[in-house]
Amino acid sequence: MNFKRLVTITSIYIIPLLLIILLVSVFQTYNTDLLSEFGEIAFMLLFILLILKPLSVLIPKISFLRKTLMYRRELGIIIAYFAFAHGLSYLYYIEFESWNYPSLGIYTGIFALLIMFLLYITSNTYSMIKLGKKWKLLHAFVYLIFYLTIFHVLAIKSFKGEYHYVLFALIVIILKLLEKKKLQK
């Protein structure tokens, strides 16, 4: 079995199984900190996903960056699992009692999760072939998910203290601009 196949099997079968086991544990112990951590993990992996290509273009001598590009789909699937575990658990487990009046932060998170679901269900070769050039356009919405997630966190925290997320946004913007400039040469 080659490494790519191992990564694919891990991302599609093993990680979801581990997340289910963790969620069962969370529901039995009422450990809401772990639910927040799922969101943090999803966000950090998303940040890594978004900077991989610009860094591989800007620093081509680091072959590791170019080699990791072939695993972006699997990384996206893993991100989706963590995002789903975070969002759906909170919607059901924590916010269910206050669902009558959810905040703007919750709406933003739900919207990001819906877009994530669209990307998740089209993260396969069949969808790439059927959608053609529209597939790439659809998957560009990952940037919208990223910025919605930042707004989600800031709004949930009442815009107090979580400003390092703005730094992550600036890093992605700057790297994308530098990548575009380098590719235009």
Secondary structure as UniProt FT lines:
FT   HELIX           3..9
FT   HELIX           10..14
FT   HELIX           15..29
FT   HELIX           32..58
FT   TURN            60..61
FT   HELIX           63..68
FT   HELIX           69..71
FT   HELIX           72..89
FT   HELIX           90..94
FT   TURN            95..100
FT   HELIX           104..121
FT   HELIX           125..131
FT   HELIX           133..139
FT   TURN            140..141
FT   HELIX           142..156
FT   TURN            157..159
FT   HELIX           164..184
//
